Amino acid sequence: MKEFVVRPDTKGRICIGKIAHGISSFKASFDEESHRIILEPYTEIPYRERWLFSNKEAMRSVLEGMQDSLEGHVKEAGSFSEYITKDKDAV
């Protein structure tokens, strides 16, 4: 475990710099007995992807698919041309 000293500015803020790279927020806890502040890093996900993390079966399927791909267990899907719409107003 790395330890370092940080000093609060006049407004009580501290800068943790590079150790926060890739982290979008922290859950902060204060241990009153030992007077320690504990920061647990969090990374948010887009709302539109939230369903996947709350659907265990879908997440399992995605993870299995990723593992299959890593192991080279993939097959050609074929053409999806039959699904292309000719309607210029279609989205």
Residue pairs with C-beta under 8 A, 6 or more apart in sequence:
6 14
6 15
6 16
7 14
8 14
16 39
20 26
20 41
22 43
23 41
23 42
23 43
24 42
24 43
24 44
25 41
25 42
25 43
25 44
26 39
26 40
26 41
26 42
27 39
27 40
27 42
28 37
28 38
28 39
28 40
29 37
29 38
29 40
30 36
30 37
30 38
31 37
31 38
45 53
51 58
52 58
52 59
52 62
53 59
68 74
